Amino acid sequence: MEPIGHEGLGRLLKLGDDLYTPHVVFSANDLTESADLSSTGTIKIGKTFDLPPSPLGLDSEKAPYLQLSKSIAVFDNAYSTNPKKLVEMASAFRSEAGYSRLLYAPAVEPSQMPILAYLGVDIFDDLNVELRSSTGWVLDSGEWIKQKAQIDDLFSHNRAELSRWVLKIRNAIANGKLRELVEITSLHNPRVSQILYHSAQLLIEQGARVHSTIRSNDLSLNHPAILDFQNRLSDYEPPAKNMVLLILPCSARKPYFKSSSHKRFYNSIREVDNHLALHIVSVTSPLGLVPRELEFCYPAAHYDIAVTGSWSASEVEMLRAQLAKLEPKKHYIKAIVHAGSSSEIMTDLVKELGIEVVNTRVDRPSSYEGLEILQNIAKMTLADVPHLNTKDRAQGEAKGLASFQYGENADFLINSEISGRMPYKLRCGNLAAMSPVVGGFGLTMNGGIEYSSQGGPVVFAEAFKLVGDLFAVGVNAYDGDWNIGDQVVIKQNEVVTAVGIAKMTPEEMISMNRGIAVEVRHHA
Amino acid sequence: MPEAFVPLTDFVNESKSTPRDHPLDKPVAKWAEEEVLDGEIVEAGVVILRTRGCYWSIKEGCSMCGYFNDTVPGGVSDDMLREQWKKVRSTLRGKKYAKIYTSGSFIDPTEVPFEFADEIMSDMSDMGIEKVLIESLPEFVNPKNFAYTNAPKLEIAIGLESSNPIVLDKSVNKRLRWPHFVRVCKVARDNGAEVKAYILLKPPYLSEKQSIEDAVQSAIDAAPHVDKISINPVNVQKNTVIEKMWFRNEWTAPWLWSVVEVLKRCEDLPVRVYSDPTGGGTRRGAHNCHDCNNKILEALKNHRLGLGNLMGLDCECRPRWDFLTKQSSLRRNGAEPHGYRSGFTGGRHF
């Protein structure tokens, strides 16, 4: 089997010619039942495999949760397990089943298949679909409808529709849109939305970081990438002490600094003396607050929200929490709010934290009048603020971004020779440079050497001449932990020979014999 | 095989530790019902005495048995048992057939003292009762436990549940072995008692089809050794393992069609096989769709009393049962989607 794509804990595996997961087996052809209670049935997925025995006499809520045979792991009762418990079970799927077993969830409803695929289930069946068919219901995009007009062969109609539905899930993983499909199915399905709600933390911890566009809405407040971004804002520090916080609205174009509105903001404030002491933070939903240095980071540059101009109570609460993480009292001496529809809210929130704040009270922030008011207020506010020079500012920017991206392991970047300016020219000596692909500092070869000695994750590969990407078959061992999408260092014969982006989880690289393990960015 | 049952048994024992507040001088229940005695229909008096309860239920307990809810953990004194007896005599007076239940084994001398049992047996004999049905675990079927001085004809009902050791061990959690059961039946019959066997239909973990096969096979196995067989579809009693699984939707109560199927397939056996489903027609008991529950229960009652057979029963839900049974073993548990028996009604369609 060969991993081709991941999203969340879900995987798109190539099992053979025209055979991919998530896959659906049909009870008429692919499943056989056990002859008696002490023997086991079989399942056909390309080849025929033995199923594990049914969980006789076991409490489904006590670990281990999966029944295992040589090639198949079965997640029994997936249809009915309590949503919170189900997520707890999902967190143990791979440690129980490993990566080379296919995970099969028998007798689940089509509407639950996307969320289960998102949590790592590979194989589904048609048992519930067959039952529904026998009562005259028609399957349509994962939903059941009843129609008066008879369909000639309802069973084969529903089977074909089920195949299409699973194909849709597969396509969603391939295109990084599985989350969207899951959200769609969760909309009016309380069970799916509960599972989705409870799985946020698990997806942050173990989920693949796929840099696909988040086409967002109110529901996406719980998107793992967004929660992760919000949580890690605590690691971030503004570039310097005693700056002036400038809160601007977000923009449709990402990163924000590339948008026409933000270019206009910048052009008008750069004419003010000591404008480097202004720290630009954009206010947005669902991310909350995005400091200028983090605009490259996933998902700040990868989302698209339906702009309504109104802020829900939960969004206001989220903004309050995010603002607290910036610790304004510690870092800023004053604040300017120039954020259009969210100005009132943000002004109140900043005031709550005890900072002197000026609201520009402009409805259209990037209009000519708006920019003029912004410029004047900036001029007045900055008059008695300590001067900040370019070098110190760049140093601070690099520090903030590095700690946000690398957390505890960021020291080697913070202490390096920092040069250049945000956004594109910022460099940490010869260790790292800004990279829109990585979404922040991308490591160079030297950076990789430093990173691995500081405790960064390492993949040990066979000793061969590494050209292009590293495939799973060449991986011997690993050190450290990472999620798909994180940067890793490749070592061969104890020497760092490449750095790149992980395309599989650590254990998976060992288990798999096919597929790309690391997408290499720099070779020795 | 996976390790046995301990986690679920833990759960049942938790619920047992809560104190129960029962009046000790009153029986659990008493009523009269129709029964067959020597080929004719008679009124039978039924009594459930409140006792300490089944020893096995105190130790571990069976997965579907909630009778411990009616027991008194510390035990009931002889005086209180006599008080209870006084209150049930009116129900038994004038009857030919009596059923004396405890929530355990009547002939377990540590549960029902032998002197008390001997007293009430001779009392019933004096009342003109011809036959008494009592229940017991096989381990107490020892001649000295039912060597009464003056007693009506004795019928001992033993919960065989299944003749399959895997079902007994993993699904019911009962420490009964088939050879032991056979031996005990002979002992009872050699000492002048009749034996009635209870066989479970759809204990936990079994699918609809597996459970039908298991019940039929158990009846075939048991028939030569017993005098009649009662098929007991599992119903959901409070504070049991099966209730927990039922709440989790890992198991649903059997269909009445399954009961009918088992009885039909047992028709040619040399002994009477019948069923009186506890909680029949409710969500906690054996049931079909809303339309035919009463019809089938009526047919089962007539079958039990020898007034009719089970031919010609039909309903819209029967093909659904048929369909589910065919695929049920592939589902790997005893559950089915909620609402299936009624064909997922509800919602308008065009």
Interface residues (C-beta under 8 A of the other chain):
Chain A: S27 L31 E33 S34 L37 S38 G41 P53 S54 P55 L56 G57 L58 D59 S60 E61 K62 Q67 V74 D76 N77 Y79 S80 T81 N82 P106 A107 E109 D125 L127 N128 E130 L131 R132 S134 T135 G136 W137 W144 I145 K146 Q147 K148
Chain B: M1 P2 E3 A4 F5 P7 L8 F11 N164 I166 V167 D169 K170 S171 N173 Y205 Q210 R248 N249 E250 P319 R320 F323 L324 Q327 S329 L330 R331 R332 N333 A335 E336 P337 Y340 G343 F344 G347 H349 F350
